[in-house]
Amino acid sequence: MAGLATTLGSGSMTNAIGEIAAMGPGDALCVIGSNTTECHPVMGLAMLEAKRRGAALVVIDPREIDLATRADVWLRLTPGTDVTLLSAMARVIVDESLADEDFITARTEGFEAFRQGLAAFAPEDAAGVCGLPAEAIRRAARLLGKAANAAFYYTMGVTQHVTGTDNVLAVSNLALATGNLGRPKTGVNPLRGQNNVQGSCDMGALPNVLTGYRPVGDDAARAFFEAAWGVKLPAEPGMTIPRMLDAAHHGTLRAVYVFGENPMRSDPDVAHVAHCLKALDFLVVQDIFLTETAELADVVLPGASFAEKDGTFTNTERRVQRVRRAVDPIGHSRPDWMILAELLARLGRPERYADAEAVFDEMRRLTPSHAGMTYARLERGGLQWPCPDETHPGTPILHVGRFARGLGRFVPLAARSRAEPPDDGYPLTLSTGRVSPHYHTGTMTRRCFGLAGAAPEELAEVHPDDAARYGITDGGLMRLRSRRGEATARARVTRRVPPGLVFMTFHFTESPANALTTAEADPVAGTPSFKACAVAIEKSEEEEKMPCMFPHRG
């Protein structure tokens, strides 16, 4: 969000998912840092269908993901070199007169400074940095530059680096240079990692904004909410998660309330996370199961699952959709909004909501981009914000005719080194991600018999050359070590990863990848570097055991 807000004025997916179904000859898709068929399988299938119909496909990923096997050009970059690669592609587009000069003149600013900055990114130089042939960089750039329409899709393979914000800016620079914004089958499209990430951010679940992305430092915005809520709001932004943990460590943050999150598995360097959470005076966890984080809590509040509550989710294309209660909450569990409303009442805020719809009505009353949405309208399949009034049909495409910030902004970039390159002590790079049967930390999916059976344990991917070097066999156990900790996992020896790269998921408590990852984070967004940290591997002498179908959490 930080990158796109800077360059376009809005940090959300610019286009609609359904546009992929209309792509064919003359169109191009560029997928970078997104294992779409695993993590967003419905969209991944649509991309494969677009490719079958004749659309060009450029894939940028260090692993041989399914999309890479079908790509017209697969750029297997060295992890952490995204800015160099994308800027070299932009250099080719500008040098070969493939840039959309009319679009640049009419709708952007900062192009000349951006053009001058590209002098540092000759394809031959970038090839050495990124581990790619220069001609492959040129072919990818030409495909995108010559396409009638080109759409860019990315996920956490772009953002989860210490250069994550710069990586996003580099994607946006490419889209601006080729004029691929503000019309169908184009756009800069971040695919959200969970089903309501977009809605959470829209409703102010960020440290620096209120609902609708109005900055807490904006006096007028604060005055509006203060009048609506009858409270005085702070003018300073809150803390990102890394800063919260550091503050807990230093004793300046004394209490934390966690709900719908399992940082003891999803955050980097979990040993540090555990230390910081244990340093708190008071920890509250609200969740549907007793997660690893909940096990550390002073108070656990039982929330309700999606099937036990009413409300709305907002998906990756900004579509607000209804979720309807199918069964009553089990035991003493309650929907999250009900727990929070009760807590507010105990803290002296007596106003109550009759139901989830009343909460939504307050959301839309205070958020202009949602003002035109009602439960009755959402029954027909959801609406994409902005939807400013009840006659508005919603907005499938952002930035039509004008960017949210006025003119689209080119941002010159410089290459920066990653947080933790390999060295003699830790000669390999670890990258983390997901597999399709499991969701995030496995809190739900590992309790589902079918999904747990499909992927019962961690299979850490390692290249045959590295496996041979360290005496690791396919299906055998190996130990992974980093500067922060160690984990044991079963090895999957495969050429899907290049030499020097190891890939793990963070789904499995028994093989916690985030015991290894670094807490070094992007300085702007605070997003940790989950995609590149230095590790060493060796054959494990631990007793071979059959995996547990369900984790110890009960």
C-alpha positions as CSV (number, residue, x, y, z in Angstrom):
1,M,0.0,0.0,0.0
2,A,2.8,2.4,0.8
3,G,4.3,2.1,-2.7
4,L,1.1,2.4,-4.7
5,A,-0.2,5.2,-2.5
6,T,2.9,7.1,-3.4
7,T,2.8,6.6,-7.1
8,L,-0.9,6.3,-7.9
9,G,-2.6,7.6,-4.8
10,S,-4.3,4.4,-3.8
11,G,-2.8,1.2,-2.5
12,S,-5.4,-1.3,-3.9
13,M,-5.8,-3.6,-6.8
14,T,-6.6,-1.4,-9.7
15,N,-8.7,-3.8,-11.9
16,A,-11.2,-6.6,-11.6
17,I,-10.5,-10.3,-11.5
18,G,-13.0,-11.0,-14.3
19,E,-11.0,-9.1,-16.8
20,I,-8.5,-12.0,-17.1
21,A,-11.3,-14.1,-18.7
22,A,-11.3,-11.5,-21.6
23,M,-7.6,-11.6,-22.3
24,G,-6.3,-13.2,-25.4
25,P,-4.1,-12.4,-28.5
26,G,-2.5,-9.0,-28.2
27,D,-2.7,-9.0,-24.4
28,A,0.0,-9.8,-21.8
29,L,0.1,-10.8,-18.2
30,C,3.1,-10.2,-16.0
31,V,3.1,-12.3,-12.8
32,I,5.9,-11.4,-10.4
33,G,6.5,-12.9,-6.9
34,S,3.1,-14.7,-7.0
35,N,2.7,-18.5,-7.0
36,T,-0.9,-17.8,-8.2
37,T,-2.0,-21.4,-9.0
38,E,-1.1,-22.4,-5.4
39,C,-2.1,-19.3,-3.4
40,H,-5.0,-17.9,-5.6
41,P,-6.0,-21.0,-7.6
42,V,-9.1,-19.6,-9.2
43,M,-7.2,-16.7,-10.6
44,G,-4.3,-18.9,-11.5
45,L,-6.6,-21.1,-13.6
46,A,-8.0,-18.0,-15.3
47,M,-4.4,-17.0,-16.2
48,L,-3.6,-20.4,-17.7
49,E,-6.8,-20.1,-19.7
50,A,-5.8,-16.6,-20.9
51,K,-2.5,-18.1,-22.0
52,R,-4.3,-20.9,-23.8
53,R,-6.4,-18.3,-25.7
54,G,-3.2,-16.5,-26.9
55,A,-2.3,-14.0,-24.3
56,A,1.4,-13.6,-23.6
57,L,2.7,-14.6,-20.1
58,V,5.8,-13.3,-18.4
59,V,6.6,-14.9,-15.1
60,I,9.2,-13.5,-12.7
61,D,10.0,-15.9,-9.9
62,P,13.1,-17.8,-8.6
63,R,11.1,-21.1,-8.3
64,E,9.7,-23.1,-11.2
65,I,6.1,-22.5,-10.2
66,D,3.3,-23.9,-12.4
67,L,2.9,-20.6,-14.3
68,A,6.6,-20.6,-15.1
69,T,6.3,-23.9,-17.0
70,R,3.7,-22.2,-19.3
71,A,5.3,-18.8,-19.7
72,D,6.5,-17.2,-22.9
73,V,9.4,-15.8,-20.8
74,W,10.3,-17.0,-17.3
75,L,12.8,-14.8,-15.5
76,R,14.4,-16.9,-12.8
77,L,15.9,-14.0,-10.8
78,T,18.2,-14.1,-7.8
79,P,16.0,-13.4,-4.7
80,G,16.1,-9.8,-3.7
81,T,17.1,-8.3,-7.1
82,D,13.6,-7.2,-8.2
83,V,14.4,-3.5,-8.5
84,T,17.4,-4.2,-10.7
85,L,15.4,-6.5,-13.0
86,L,12.3,-4.4,-13.3
87,S,14.3,-1.2,-13.8
88,A,16.3,-2.9,-16.6
89,M,13.1,-3.9,-18.3
90,A,11.9,-0.3,-18.0
91,R,15.3,0.8,-19.6
92,V,14.6,-1.5,-22.6
93,I,11.1,-0.2,-23.0
94,V,12.3,3.4,-22.9
95,D,15.4,2.9,-25.1
96,E,13.5,1.0,-27.7
97,S,10.7,3.6,-27.9
98,L,8.1,1.2,-26.5
99,A,7.0,3.6,-23.8
100,D,3.5,5.2,-24.2
101,E,4.6,8.8,-24.7
102,D,1.1,10.2,-25.0
103,F,0.0,8.6,-21.7
104,I,3.2,9.7,-20.0
105,T,2.8,13.3,-21.2
106,A,-0.9,13.6,-20.3
107,R,-1.2,11.6,-17.1
108,T,2.2,11.4,-15.3
109,E,4.9,13.4,-13.7
110,G,8.6,12.8,-12.9
111,F,9.4,10.9,-16.1
112,E,12.6,12.7,-17.0
113,A,14.2,12.1,-13.6
114,F,13.0,8.5,-13.9
115,R,14.5,8.2,-17.4
116,Q,17.8,9.5,-16.2
117,G,17.8,7.1,-13.3
118,L,17.5,4.2,-15.7
119,A,21.1,4.8,-16.9
120,A,22.2,2.6,-14.0
121,F,20.2,-0.4,-15.2
122,A,21.7,-1.6,-18.5
123,P,20.4,-5.1,-19.2
124,E,23.9,-6.5,-19.4
125,D,24.7,-5.2,-16.0
126,A,21.4,-6.3,-14.6
127,A,21.9,-9.8,-16.0
128,G,24.9,-10.4,-13.8
129,V,23.1,-9.1,-10.7
130,C,19.9,-11.0,-11.3
131,G,21.5,-14.2,-12.7
132,L,19.7,-14.0,-16.0
133,P,20.6,-13.7,-19.7
134,A,20.3,-10.1,-20.8
135,E,18.4,-11.2,-23.9
136,A,15.7,-12.8,-21.6
137,I,15.3,-9.4,-19.9
138,R,14.9,-7.7,-23.3
139,R,12.4,-10.3,-24.5
140,A,10.2,-9.9,-21.5
141,A,10.3,-6.1,-21.8
142,R,9.4,-6.2,-25.5
143,L,6.4,-8.5,-24.8
144,L,5.0,-6.1,-22.3
145,G,5.9,-3.0,-24.2
146,K,4.3,-4.2,-27.5
147,A,1.1,-5.6,-25.9
148,A,-2.1,-3.8,-26.6
149,N,-2.9,-4.4,-22.9
150,A,-0.6,-5.6,-20.1
151,A,-1.7,-6.4,-16.6
152,F,0.7,-6.8,-13.7
153,Y,0.0,-9.1,-10.8
154,Y,2.1,-9.6,-7.7
155,T,2.0,-10.8,-4.1
156,M,4.3,-11.3,-1.2
157,G,7.2,-12.4,-3.3
158,V,7.5,-8.7,-4.2
159,T,6.5,-7.1,-0.8
160,Q,8.2,-9.4,1.7
161,H,11.7,-8.0,1.3
162,V,13.6,-5.1,2.9
163,T,13.2,-3.4,-0.5
164,G,9.4,-4.3,-0.7
165,T,8.2,-0.7,-1.1
166,D,10.8,-0.1,-3.8
167,N,9.8,-3.3,-5.5
168,V,6.2,-2.2,-5.7
169,L,7.3,1.2,-7.0
170,A,9.3,-0.6,-9.7
171,V,6.2,-2.5,-10.8
172,S,4.2,0.7,-10.9
173,N,6.9,2.5,-12.9
174,L,6.6,-0.3,-15.6
175,A,2.9,0.1,-15.7
176,L,3.1,3.9,-16.0
177,A,5.8,3.7,-18.7
178,T,3.7,1.4,-20.9
179,G,0.4,3.3,-20.2
180,N,-1.2,0.2,-18.7
181,L,-3.5,1.8,-16.2
182,G,-7.1,3.1,-16.1
183,R,-8.6,0.7,-18.7
184,P,-9.7,-3.0,-18.9
185,K,-7.1,-5.8,-19.0
186,T,-4.4,-3.6,-17.5
187,G,-3.4,-2.4,-14.1
188,V,-1.2,-3.0,-11.1
189,N,-2.9,-5.7,-9.1
190,P,-1.6,-6.8,-5.7
191,L,-3.3,-10.1,-4.8
192,R,-4.1,-10.2,-1.1
193,G,-2.8,-13.1,1.0
194,Q,-5.9,-13.6,3.1
195,N,-9.6,-13.2,2.4
196,N,-10.2,-9.9,4.3
197,V,-6.8,-8.2,4.2
198,Q,-8.3,-5.6,1.9
199,G,-11.3,-5.0,4.0
200,S,-9.3,-4.7,7.2
201,C,-7.1,-2.1,5.7
202,D,-10.1,-0.2,4.2
203,M,-11.5,0.0,7.7
204,G,-8.4,1.5,9.2
205,A,-6.5,-1.6,10.5
206,L,-3.2,0.2,9.7
207,P,-1.2,2.3,12.1
208,N,-1.3,5.5,10.2
209,V,-4.8,5.9,8.8
210,L,-8.5,5.9,9.7
211,T,-11.2,4.3,7.5
212,G,-11.0,5.0,3.8
213,Y,-7.2,5.7,4.2
214,R,-7.6,9.1,5.7
215,P,-4.3,9.9,7.6
216,V,-4.5,10.2,11.4
217,G,-2.2,13.3,11.0
218,D,-4.9,15.1,8.9
219,D,-6.7,17.6,11.3
220,A,-9.9,17.6,9.2
221,A,-10.1,13.8,9.1
222,R,-9.5,13.5,12.9
223,A,-12.1,16.2,13.5
224,F,-14.7,14.2,11.5
225,F,-14.2,11.0,13.4
226,E,-13.9,12.8,16.8
227,A,-17.4,14.3,16.1
228,A,-18.8,10.9,15.1
229,W,-17.3,9.0,18.0
230,G,-17.2,11.6,20.7
231,V,-13.6,10.9,21.6
232,K,-10.2,12.7,21.2
233,L,-8.0,10.9,18.7
234,P,-4.1,10.9,18.7
235,A,-2.5,12.8,15.8
236,E,0.5,10.6,15.7
237,P,0.5,7.2,13.8
238,G,0.6,4.0,15.8
239,M,3.2,1.3,15.6
240,T,3.8,-1.4,13.0
241,I,4.1,-5.0,14.3
242,P,8.0,-5.0,14.4
243,R,7.9,-1.7,16.4
244,M,5.3,-3.2,18.7
245,L,7.5,-6.1,19.5
246,D,10.5,-3.9,20.1
247,A,8.5,-1.7,22.4
248,A,7.3,-4.8,24.3
249,H,10.9,-5.9,24.7
250,H,11.9,-2.5,26.0
251,G,8.9,-2.3,28.4
252,T,7.3,0.8,26.7
253,L,4.4,-1.3,25.4
254,R,2.7,-3.2,28.3
255,A,-0.4,-4.9,26.8
256,V,-1.3,-6.3,23.4
257,Y,-4.7,-7.5,22.0
258,V,-4.4,-10.1,19.2
259,F,-7.3,-11.4,17.2
260,G,-7.4,-13.5,14.1
261,E,-3.6,-13.6,14.0
262,N,-1.0,-16.1,15.1
263,P,2.3,-14.2,15.3
264,M,4.0,-17.1,17.1
265,R,4.0,-18.8,13.7
266,S,3.4,-16.1,11.1
267,D,5.9,-13.5,12.2
268,P,9.7,-13.8,11.6
269,D,12.2,-14.9,14.2
270,V,9.6,-16.5,16.4
271,A,12.0,-16.9,19.3
272,H,12.2,-13.1,19.4
273,V,8.4,-12.9,19.1
274,A,8.0,-15.3,22.1
275,H,10.4,-13.3,24.2
276,C,8.6,-10.0,23.4
277,L,5.1,-11.4,24.1
278,K,6.3,-12.9,27.4
279,A,7.7,-9.5,28.4
280,L,4.2,-8.0,28.3
281,D,2.2,-7.3,31.4
282,F,-1.0,-8.4,29.7
283,L,-1.7,-10.4,26.5
284,V,-5.2,-11.0,25.2
285,V,-5.8,-13.4,22.2
286,Q,-9.2,-13.7,20.5
287,D,-9.4,-16.6,18.1
288,I,-11.4,-19.7,17.1
289,F,-8.8,-22.2,18.3
290,L,-6.1,-22.2,21.0
291,T,-3.2,-21.2,18.7
292,E,0.5,-21.1,19.7
293,T,0.0,-17.4,20.4
294,A,-3.1,-18.0,22.5
295,E,-1.2,-20.5,24.6
296,L,0.9,-17.5,25.9
297,A,-2.1,-15.3,26.6
298,D,-3.3,-14.1,30.0
299,V,-6.9,-14.1,28.6
300,V,-8.3,-16.0,25.7
301,L,-11.6,-14.8,24.2
302,P,-13.3,-17.4,21.9
303,G,-14.3,-15.9,18.6
304,A,-16.6,-17.3,16.0
305,S,-15.6,-18.7,12.5
306,F,-16.9,-17.3,9.2
307,A,-19.7,-19.8,9.2
308,E,-21.0,-18.7,12.6
309,K,-21.4,-14.9,12.0
310,D,-22.9,-12.3,9.7
311,G,-20.9,-9.4,8.2
312,T,-18.9,-8.6,5.1
313,F,-15.5,-9.5,3.7
314,T,-13.7,-7.4,1.1
315,N,-11.7,-9.4,-1.4
316,T,-8.6,-8.7,-3.3
317,E,-10.4,-6.8,-6.1
318,R,-12.1,-4.4,-3.6
319,R,-15.4,-6.3,-3.8
320,V,-17.4,-6.0,-0.6
321,Q,-19.4,-9.3,-0.2
322,R,-21.8,-10.6,2.4
323,V,-21.0,-13.5,4.7
324,R,-24.1,-15.1,6.3
325,R,-24.3,-17.2,9.5
326,A,-24.9,-20.8,8.6
327,V,-24.7,-22.2,12.2
328,D,-24.9,-20.8,15.7
329,P,-21.6,-20.1,17.4
330,I,-20.4,-23.1,19.3
331,G,-20.1,-23.1,23.1
332,H,-19.3,-19.6,24.6
333,S,-17.8,-18.3,21.4
334,R,-19.2,-15.0,19.9
335,P,-18.7,-13.1,16.7
336,D,-15.7,-10.7,16.9
337,W,-17.8,-7.5,16.7
338,M,-20.0,-8.7,19.6
339,I,-17.0,-9.3,21.8
340,L,-15.5,-5.9,20.9
341,A,-18.8,-4.1,21.5
342,E,-19.1,-5.8,24.9
343,L,-15.6,-4.8,25.8
344,L,-16.2,-1.2,24.8
345,A,-19.3,-1.1,27.0
346,R,-17.2,-2.4,29.9
347,L,-14.7,0.4,29.2
348,G,-17.4,3.0,29.5
349,R,-18.7,3.2,25.9
350,P,-22.3,2.2,26.3
351,E,-23.5,2.5,22.7
352,R,-24.4,-0.9,21.4
353,Y,-25.1,-2.4,17.9
354,A,-28.2,-4.4,17.4
355,D,-26.5,-6.6,14.8
356,A,-23.7,-6.8,12.3
357,E,-25.7,-4.7,9.8
358,A,-25.7,-1.9,12.3
359,V,-21.9,-2.0,12.4
360,F,-21.8,-2.0,8.6
361,D,-24.1,1.0,8.5
362,E,-21.6,2.9,10.7
363,M,-18.8,1.8,8.4
364,R,-20.5,3.2,5.3
365,R,-21.7,6.3,7.1
366,L,-18.1,7.2,8.0
367,T,-16.3,6.0,4.8
368,P,-17.2,7.9,1.6
369,S,-15.9,5.0,-0.7
370,H,-18.5,2.7,0.9
371,A,-21.4,5.1,1.3
372,G,-23.5,3.6,-1.4
373,M,-23.4,0.1,-0.1
374,T,-26.2,-1.5,1.8
375,Y,-26.9,-5.1,2.8
376,A,-29.8,-5.2,0.3
377,R,-27.5,-4.1,-2.5
378,L,-24.7,-6.6,-1.5
379,E,-27.2,-9.5,-1.7
380,R,-26.8,-9.3,-5.5
381,G,-23.2,-10.3,-5.5
382,G,-21.2,-7.5,-3.9
383,L,-19.9,-4.1,-5.0
384,Q,-16.4,-2.8,-5.7
385,W,-15.5,0.4,-3.9
386,P,-15.5,3.3,-4.4
387,C,-19.3,3.3,-4.4
388,P,-20.2,6.8,-3.2
389,D,-24.0,6.6,-3.3
390,E,-26.9,4.1,-3.6
391,T,-27.3,4.6,-7.3
392,H,-23.6,4.0,-8.1
393,P,-22.8,0.7,-9.6
394,G,-19.4,0.3,-8.0
395,T,-16.0,0.8,-9.6
396,P,-14.3,-2.2,-11.3
397,I,-11.4,-0.1,-12.6
398,L,-9.5,2.6,-10.7
399,H,-7.7,5.6,-12.1
400,V,-9.9,6.0,-15.2
401,G,-9.0,9.3,-16.8
402,R,-7.3,10.6,-13.6
403,F,-5.2,9.0,-10.8
404,A,-6.3,9.2,-7.2
405,R,-3.4,11.5,-6.6
406,G,-4.0,13.5,-9.8
407,L,-1.0,12.6,-11.9
408,G,0.7,9.2,-11.8
409,R,4.2,9.6,-10.3
410,F,7.4,8.0,-11.6
411,V,9.8,7.3,-8.8
412,P,13.5,6.9,-9.7
413,L,15.0,3.9,-7.8
414,A,18.4,2.7,-6.8
415,A,19.4,-0.9,-6.2
416,R,19.9,-1.9,-2.6
417,S,21.3,-5.1,-1.1
418,R,19.1,-7.6,0.6
419,A,19.0,-7.9,4.4
420,E,21.1,-11.1,4.7
421,P,23.1,-12.4,1.8
422,P,24.6,-15.9,2.0
423,D,28.1,-16.2,3.4
424,D,30.5,-19.0,4.4
425,G,28.7,-19.8,7.6
426,Y,25.2,-19.7,6.0
427,P,25.8,-20.4,2.3
428,L,22.2,-20.9,1.1
429,T,19.1,-18.6,0.9
430,L,15.8,-19.6,2.4
431,S,12.5,-18.4,0.9
432,T,9.1,-19.1,2.4
433,G,5.6,-19.4,1.0
434,R,2.5,-21.6,0.9
435,V,1.0,-24.8,-0.6
436,S,-2.5,-24.9,-1.8
437,P,-4.0,-27.4,0.8
438,H,-3.1,-25.1,3.7
439,Y,-3.9,-21.6,4.8
440,H,-1.5,-19.4,6.7
441,T,-0.5,-21.0,10.0
442,G,-2.7,-24.0,9.5
443,T,-5.0,-23.1,12.4
444,M,-8.1,-24.3,10.4
445,T,-6.8,-26.3,7.5
446,R,-4.6,-28.7,9.6
447,R,-7.8,-29.6,11.5
448,C,-9.5,-30.6,8.3
449,F,-8.9,-34.3,7.6
450,G,-8.8,-34.0,3.8
451,L,-6.5,-31.0,3.7
452,A,-4.2,-32.4,6.4
453,G,-4.0,-35.6,4.5
454,A,-3.1,-33.8,1.2
455,A,-0.2,-32.1,2.9
456,P,0.5,-33.7,6.3
457,E,4.0,-32.4,6.9
458,E,6.6,-29.9,5.7
459,L,8.5,-30.8,2.5
460,A,11.4,-28.4,2.3
461,E,12.6,-28.0,-1.3
462,V,16.3,-28.3,-2.0
463,H,18.1,-28.5,-5.4
464,P,19.8,-31.9,-6.2
465,D,23.3,-30.3,-6.3
466,D,22.8,-28.9,-2.8
467,A,21.3,-32.1,-1.5
468,A,24.3,-34.1,-2.8
469,R,26.7,-31.6,-1.3
470,Y,25.2,-31.9,2.2
471,G,24.3,-35.6,2.1
472,I,20.6,-35.1,2.0
473,T,18.3,-37.6,0.4
474,D,14.8,-37.1,-1.1
475,G,12.3,-37.8,1.7
476,G,15.0,-37.8,4.4
477,L,15.1,-35.4,7.3
478,M,17.3,-32.3,7.2
479,R,18.2,-29.7,9.7
480,L,18.1,-26.0,8.7
481,R,20.0,-23.4,10.7
482,S,20.1,-19.6,10.6
483,R,21.4,-16.9,12.9
484,R,18.2,-17.0,14.9
485,G,17.3,-20.7,15.3
486,E,16.9,-24.0,13.7
487,A,14.2,-26.3,12.3
488,T,13.9,-29.9,11.1
489,A,12.0,-30.8,7.9
490,R,11.6,-33.6,5.4
491,A,13.5,-32.8,2.2
492,R,12.0,-32.7,-1.2
493,V,14.9,-32.8,-3.7
494,T,13.8,-31.0,-6.8
495,R,14.9,-28.8,-9.6
496,R,11.9,-26.5,-8.9
497,V,14.3,-24.4,-6.8
498,P,17.7,-23.3,-8.3
499,P,21.0,-24.2,-6.7
500,G,21.5,-22.2,-3.5
501,L,17.8,-21.7,-2.7
502,V,15.8,-23.6,-0.1
503,F,12.0,-23.2,0.0
504,M,9.7,-23.9,3.0
505,T,6.2,-23.0,4.1
506,F,5.2,-21.7,7.5
507,H,2.1,-24.0,7.9
508,F,3.7,-26.5,10.2
509,T,4.4,-26.2,13.9
510,E,6.7,-29.2,13.8
511,S,8.9,-27.5,11.2
512,P,8.6,-23.8,11.9
513,A,10.2,-21.9,9.1
514,N,9.9,-18.6,11.0
515,A,12.3,-19.9,13.6
516,L,14.8,-19.2,10.9
517,T,13.6,-16.0,9.1
518,T,15.0,-12.5,9.9
519,A,13.0,-9.7,11.4
520,E,14.8,-7.2,9.2
521,A,12.0,-5.2,7.6
522,D,11.2,-2.7,4.8
523,P,11.9,0.7,6.4
524,V,8.7,2.3,5.0
525,A,6.1,-0.4,5.4
526,G,7.6,-2.5,8.2
527,T,7.1,-5.7,6.2
528,P,9.7,-8.4,7.2
529,S,12.0,-10.1,4.7
530,F,10.4,-13.5,4.6
531,K,11.6,-14.2,1.1
532,A,15.4,-14.1,1.7
533,C,17.5,-15.0,4.7
534,A,20.8,-16.9,4.9
535,V,20.7,-20.5,6.2
536,A,22.8,-23.7,6.4
537,I,21.5,-27.2,5.9
538,E,22.7,-30.6,7.0
539,K,21.4,-34.2,7.2
540,S,19.4,-34.7,10.3
541,E,20.1,-37.7,12.5
542,E,16.8,-37.5,14.3
543,E,14.7,-40.6,14.5
544,E,12.4,-40.9,11.5
545,K,8.8,-40.6,12.6
546,M,5.5,-40.7,10.7
547,P,4.0,-37.3,10.6
548,C,1.1,-36.4,12.9
549,M,-2.1,-35.9,10.9
550,F,-3.3,-33.3,13.3
551,P,-1.1,-31.0,15.4
552,H,-0.7,-31.2,19.1
553,R,-3.0,-28.2,19.6
554,G,-6.0,-30.6,20.1
